[in-house]
């Protein structure tokens, strides 16, 4: 019984003193499979904070932070956490990146590394001049 009672602090949703009640979140693996419907626009730090709150997770702003917060528009219905993050990252790259850390139940907003920007280019998050020229149709002379 005691081993069941030992939970990580990040998994505690709320504590009520009278009558004594402690709500514990589901496992971090299940939390990544939860489905959300989310519609919001504004600066990415506000949208990410509201998303983390809706998920019951915490929000962390890693250093360094972007010099400005890009404005985004999210309208996702019945989406998983990873789908939601992909939709956000498509709009904020290469200025910032939002990551999920399911073991700690937190979303992390940070400036992406060069490797993360290259990975985003390969995923097609934002068009590069090369891909634009390949996709452009030639005009008849």
FIKOLBA-27885 format. One record per residue: residue number from 1; residue in one letter; x, y, z of N, C-alpha, C in turn. Coordinates in steps of 0.001 Angstrom, whole numbers. Example, Ala and Ser with C-alpha at 12.3 -4.5 7.8 and 13.67 -1.06 7.14 Angstrom:
2
ATOM,1,a,13190,-5690,7800,12300,-4500,7800,13200,-3300,7800
ATOM,2,s,12850,-2250,7080,13670,-1060,7140,12900,30,7870
//
This chain:
141
ATOM,1,x,811,-1194,0,0,0,0,857,1263,0
ATOM,2,x,1947,1235,764,2807,2420,833,3458,2705,-510
ATOM,3,x,3799,1651,-1263,4441,1877,-2561,3472,2534,-3536
ATOM,4,x,2189,2250,-3407,1204,2890,-4269,1041,4366,-3927
ATOM,5,x,1224,4700,-2673,1029,6078,-2229,2168,6993,-2634
ATOM,6,x,3326,6429,-2947,4466,7260,-3328,4308,7675,-4789
ATOM,7,x,4069,8941,-4996,3906,9486,-6336,4849,10660,-6508
ATOM,8,x,5178,10936,-7746,6002,12106,-8024,5165,13361,-7834
ATOM,9,x,5802,14423,-7416,5092,15679,-7179,4430,16180,-8458
ATOM,10,x,5052,15947,-9600,4481,16428,-10859,3200,15694,-11228
ATOM,11,x,2914,14548,-10602,1714,13787,-10908,529,14171,-10024
ATOM,12,x,762,14959,-8997,-315,15367,-8101,-1084,16518,-8745
ATOM,13,x,-2374,16308,-8968,-3196,17339,-9591,-3719,18338,-8568
ATOM,14,x,-4228,17845,-7439,-4664,18747,-6372,-4698,17996,-5052
ATOM,15,x,-4647,18742,-3966,-4728,18195,-2616,-5806,18970,-1877
ATOM,16,x,-6680,18222,-1237,-7753,18832,-453,-7571,18384,988
ATOM,17,x,-7612,19324,1942,-7321,18968,3331,-8511,18386,4076
ATOM,18,x,-9722,18872,3821,-10853,18343,4581,-12054,18148,3679
ATOM,19,x,-12542,16963,3445,-11936,15691,3827,-10669,15447,3022
ATOM,20,x,-9736,14663,3559,-8452,14488,2872,-8600,13762,1533
ATOM,21,x,-8210,14444,472,-8280,13886,-876,-7032,14315,-1632
ATOM,22,x,-6432,13382,-2349,-5303,13692,-3231,-5634,13110,-4597
ATOM,23,x,-5619,13934,-5621,-5871,13461,-6982,-4537,13261,-7684
ATOM,24,x,-4350,12080,-8242,-3111,11732,-8938,-3423,11595,-10427
ATOM,25,x,-2587,12170,-11256,-2770,12091,-12708,-2468,10682,-13200
ATOM,26,x,-2968,10383,-14372,-2687,9085,-14980,-1216,8996,-15366
ATOM,27,x,-772,7835,-15786,643,7637,-16103,1083,8562,-17231
ATOM,28,x,2398,8852,-17277,2899,9758,-18311,2737,9163,-19702
ATOM,29,x,2739,7832,-19816,2543,7223,-21130,1115,7458,-21606
ATOM,30,x,157,7314,-20705,-1230,7553,-21073,-1473,9031,-21360
ATOM,31,x,-783,9905,-20645,-979,11341,-20846,-623,11753,-22274
ATOM,32,x,339,11108,-22899,705,11432,-24278,-362,10960,-25265
ATOM,33,x,-1256,10060,-24826,-2312,9557,-25703,-3630,10289,-25515
ATOM,34,x,-3702,11185,-24533,-4925,11946,-24304,-5262,12775,-25537
ATOM,35,x,-6553,12980,-25773,-7021,13749,-26923,-7573,15085,-26435
ATOM,36,x,-7286,16151,-27189,-7714,17490,-26821,-8331,18183,-28021
ATOM,37,x,-9233,19083,-27741,-9724,20028,-28742,-9320,21402,-28239
ATOM,38,x,-8643,22149,-29093,-8038,23392,-28635,-8159,24433,-29724
ATOM,39,x,-8690,25596,-29374,-8837,26703,-30325,-8380,27976,-29629
ATOM,40,x,-7267,28540,-30080,-6732,29743,-29450,-5760,30416,-30403
ATOM,41,x,-5640,31719,-30284,-4613,32437,-31028,-3984,33467,-30110
ATOM,42,x,-2754,33841,-30455,-2023,34808,-29648,-550,34462,-29605
ATOM,43,x,191,35099,-28715,1622,34805,-28594,1839,33355,-28161
ATOM,44,x,2890,32742,-28656,3117,31324,-28406,3281,31020,-26919
ATOM,45,x,3864,31929,-26146,4029,31642,-24721,2676,31555,-24019
ATOM,46,x,1720,32384,-24402,382,32342,-23799,-364,31090,-24249
ATOM,47,x,-296,30766,-25546,-967,29583,-26073,-393,28322,-25429
ATOM,48,x,933,28238,-25322,1563,27060,-24721,1193,26928,-23245
ATOM,49,x,1147,28045,-22535,767,28004,-21119,-675,27526,-20957
ATOM,50,x,-1581,28018,-21809,-2978,27583,-21747,-3126,26116,-22123
ATOM,51,x,-2352,25651,-23102,-2382,24239,-23474,-1896,23373,-22319
ATOM,52,x,-793,23763,-21691,-273,23001,-20551,-1298,22956,-19420
ATOM,53,x,-1959,24061,-19170,-2988,24099,-18120,-4154,23182,-18465
ATOM,54,x,-4579,23196,-19722,-5686,22338,-20142,-5325,20860,-20025
ATOM,55,x,-4041,20553,-20230,-3585,19170,-20135,-3334,18743,-18695
ATOM,56,x,-3258,19696,-17776,-2902,19367,-16402,-1404,19239,-16222
ATOM,57,x,-641,19807,-17158,815,19761,-17096,1340,21118,-16655
ATOM,58,x,2654,21208,-16456,3277,22491,-16128,3978,23034,-17368
ATOM,59,x,4350,24296,-17311,5014,24968,-18431,6364,25464,-17973
ATOM,60,x,7391,25244,-18798,8739,25714,-18468,9256,26554,-19624
ATOM,61,x,9851,27675,-19286,10470,28537,-20287,11972,28368,-20150
ATOM,62,x,12568,27561,-21032,14005,27303,-20971,14767,28538,-21430
ATOM,63,x,15998,28655,-20986,16849,29773,-21394,17810,29283,-22452
ATOM,64,x,18105,30058,-23463,17615,31415,-23731,16213,31376,-24322
ATOM,65,x,15493,32468,-24169,14166,32620,-24743,14279,33364,-26074
ATOM,66,x,13315,33159,-26977,13332,33922,-28230,13267,35424,-27955
ATOM,67,x,13856,36219,-28848,13847,37671,-28662,12435,38245,-28806
ATOM,68,x,11571,37572,-29556,10158,37949,-29626,9348,36662,-29694
ATOM,69,x,8125,36730,-29230,7245,35561,-29235,6358,35608,-30473
ATOM,70,x,6492,34621,-31363,5652,34612,-32558,4177,34439,-32186
ATOM,71,x,3315,35036,-32974,1879,34886,-32777,1406,33688,-33594
ATOM,72,x,552,32859,-32998,99,31647,-33678,-1417,31522,-33577
ATOM,73,x,-1966,30660,-34426,-3392,30342,-34428,-3516,28826,-34409
ATOM,74,x,-4205,28295,-33411,-4379,26847,-33283,-5868,26533,-33279
ATOM,75,x,-6278,25624,-34152,-7654,25126,-34179,-7578,23624,-34424
ATOM,76,x,-7379,22872,-33366,-7234,21419,-33445,-8407,20767,-32727
ATOM,77,x,-8957,19726,-33325,-10070,19006,-32722,-9697,17541,-32564
ATOM,78,x,-9881,17015,-31367,-9611,15613,-31044,-8203,15210,-31491
ATOM,79,x,-7216,15976,-31068,-5821,15743,-31449,-5025,15258,-30251
ATOM,80,x,-4020,14443,-30526,-3103,14003,-29485,-2093,15090,-29174
ATOM,81,x,-1332,14869,-28110,-347,15865,-27682,675,16118,-28786
ATOM,82,x,1183,15053,-29401,2212,15225,-30424,1665,15946,-31651
ATOM,83,x,423,15655,-32046,-193,16365,-33171,-343,17852,-32854
ATOM,84,x,-716,18134,-31605,-879,19523,-31182,465,20254,-31237
ATOM,85,x,1521,19600,-30741,2845,20225,-30750,3352,20422,-32174
ATOM,86,x,3084,19464,-33054,3494,19617,-34454,2805,20821,-35095
ATOM,87,x,1515,21003,-34815,781,22147,-35371,1352,23465,-34856
ATOM,88,x,1737,23496,-33590,2325,24716,-33020,3713,24955,-33592
ATOM,89,x,4541,23907,-33633,5925,24062,-34098,6008,24448,-35566
ATOM,90,x,5032,24034,-36382,5025,24452,-37783,4933,25964,-37909
ATOM,91,x,4291,26602,-36946,4089,28048,-37019,5194,28842,-36336
ATOM,92,x,5882,28263,-35365,6852,29051,-34598,8299,28787,-34974
ATOM,93,x,8566,27737,-35761,9945,27486,-36168,10341,28521,-37206
ATOM,94,x,11548,28966,-37313,12752,28628,-36560,12989,29513,-35339
ATOM,95,x,11994,30338,-34953,12187,31243,-33817,12189,30502,-32488
ATOM,96,x,11286,29544,-32340,11156,28818,-31074,10704,27394,-31359
ATOM,97,x,10761,26543,-30339,10274,25171,-30443,9617,24806,-29117
ATOM,98,x,8515,24065,-29209,7792,23615,-28024,7927,22100,-27942
ATOM,99,x,8457,21615,-26832,8671,20183,-26629,7826,19692,-25459
ATOM,100,x,7456,18419,-25516,6763,17776,-24397,7748,16864,-23681
ATOM,101,x,7753,16943,-22376,8529,16025,-21549,7537,15248,-20698
ATOM,102,x,7070,14087,-21221,5994,13370,-20533,6389,12821,-19162
ATOM,103,x,7660,12500,-18962,8064,11965,-17656,7932,13012,-16560
ATOM,104,x,8124,14270,-16901,7992,15356,-15927,6665,16089,-16065
ATOM,105,x,5847,15669,-17026,4556,16301,-17299,4698,17806,-17499
ATOM,106,x,5547,18179,-18438,5707,19607,-18696,5947,19861,-20172
ATOM,107,x,5569,21060,-20592,5875,21561,-21922,7014,22547,-21775
ATOM,108,x,7979,22491,-22700,9158,23348,-22625,9238,24185,-23895
ATOM,109,x,9293,25500,-23720,9448,26439,-24832,10882,26936,-24833
ATOM,110,x,11567,26806,-25970,12974,27211,-26034,13346,27618,-27448
ATOM,111,x,14531,28190,-27576,15101,28505,-28885,15669,27203,-29450
ATOM,112,x,15337,26853,-30698,15830,25589,-31246,17317,25636,-31584
ATOM,113,x,17937,24466,-31518,19331,24339,-31936,19362,24229,-33461
ATOM,114,x,20559,24307,-34043,20681,24173,-35501,20191,22804,-35956
ATOM,115,x,20472,21766,-35164,20030,20413,-35517,18502,20314,-35511
ATOM,116,x,17853,20968,-34557,16389,20946,-34506,15785,21708,-35679
ATOM,117,x,16425,22790,-36104,15948,23533,-37271,16096,22673,-38522
ATOM,118,x,17226,21982,-38665,17428,21096,-39817,16397,19973,-39829
ATOM,119,x,16095,19408,-38657,15082,18355,-38575,13713,18894,-38974
ATOM,120,x,13412,20128,-38604,12138,20744,-38972,12061,20977,-40475
ATOM,121,x,13182,21344,-41092,13217,21522,-42548,12923,20191,-43225
ATOM,122,x,13520,19117,-42719,13286,17797,-43305,11835,17350,-43131
ATOM,123,x,11202,17732,-42028,9790,17397,-41813,8871,18273,-42652
ATOM,124,x,9415,19346,-43230,8613,20245,-44050,7827,21254,-43241
ATOM,125,x,8312,21609,-42046,7612,22575,-41204,7510,23937,-41867
ATOM,126,x,8546,24365,-42557,8479,25649,-43252,9240,25511,-44559
ATOM,127,x,8765,26205,-45604,9379,26031,-46916,10760,26669,-46986
ATOM,128,x,11635,25994,-47654,12963,26540,-47916,12984,27000,-49368
ATOM,129,x,13899,27892,-49740,13933,28338,-51138,14067,27181,-52119
ATOM,130,x,14856,26164,-51775,15038,25031,-52677,13718,24314,-52908
ATOM,131,x,12989,24025,-51828,11720,23318,-51992,10696,24199,-52709
ATOM,132,x,10770,25513,-52503,9842,26400,-53187,10099,26369,-54685
ATOM,133,x,11371,26438,-55100,11688,26421,-56525,11330,25086,-57154
ATOM,134,x,11510,23989,-56414,11140,22677,-56950,9634,22576,-57139
ATOM,135,x,8876,23204,-56213,7421,23119,-56274,6787,24137,-57207
ATOM,136,x,7530,25154,-57598,6963,26205,-58455,6786,25687,-59878
ATOM,137,x,5682,26054,-60481,5436,25643,-61866,6126,26620,-62802
ATOM,138,x,6672,26089,-63867,7309,26950,-64863,6229,27644,-65682
ATOM,139,x,6426,28925,-65885,5483,29710,-66673,5805,29525,-68159
ATOM,140,x,4764,29347,-68983,5034,29240,-70429,5546,30570,-70980
ATOM,141,x,6456,30485,-71923,7066,31690,-72494,6178,32356,-73494
//
